Amino acid sequence: MRMTLAERVRSAVATLMHATGESQTDLATALGVSQAQVSRRQAGSAAWSLEDCEAVAAHFGIDVLDLMAGPTQASEALPDARRRAAGRRVSGAGPVAQGEAAR
């Protein structure tokens, strides 16, 4: 069964957060919204708007069409510099902090 556009975007956002080690709170801060708003969008009880999709894509450094294409394309488009590396964890909403030990 094919995923709807809304499902592809939600799945792509989840994949990008996982790949970068960012939380909903980190993403919300970057987008200027509350964590609850990100949670509702990810749960499907609220929709990601086109403007939201543009902001999410810009935050992760990918094209909005890659985000809308779904998790595989979004993950492949994610710049290496934005990826979480083994043994490091994210501090804040920015790129992975260098030299932080995993807890």
C-alpha positions, 0 to 999 in steps of 0.5 A, spaced: 500 500 500 502 506 498 503 512 503 500 518 502 503 525 502 502 526 509 505 519 511 511 520 507 512 527 510 511 524 517 516 518 516 521 523 513 521 527 519 522 522 523 527 519 519 531 525 519 530 526 526 533 519 528 539 520 523 541 527 526 539 525 533 535 531 534 528 530 538 522 533 537 524 539 542 530 540 538 526 541 531 520 545 535 526 550 537 529 550 530 522 552 527 519 556 532 514 552 534 512 548 541 514 541 542 507 539 542 505 542 535 511 538 532 508 532 536 501 533 533 504 534 526 508 527 527 502 523 530 497 526 524 492 530 528 495 536 525 498 537 518 505 539 516 503 545 512 507 547 505 511 552 509 512 547 515 515 543 510 520 548 507 522 550 514 523 543 516 527 541 509 531 548 510 533 546 517 536 539 515 539 542 509 535 538 504 530 540 498 523 540 500 522 535 494 526 530 498 522 531 504 516 530 500 518 524 497 519 520 503 524 517 508 529 514 503 530 520 499 530 525 505 535 520 508 539 520 502 539 527 501 541 529 508 548 532 508 553 528 512 555 533 516 548 533 519 548 526 521 549 523 528 556 519 528 557 513 533 559 515 539 557 522 539 550 525 541 546 532 539 547 538 543 541 543 542 538 544 535 544 545 531 549 540 528 552 534 532 557 537 537 564 535 536 567 530 541 561 529 546 561 522 548 555 518 548 551 517 554 
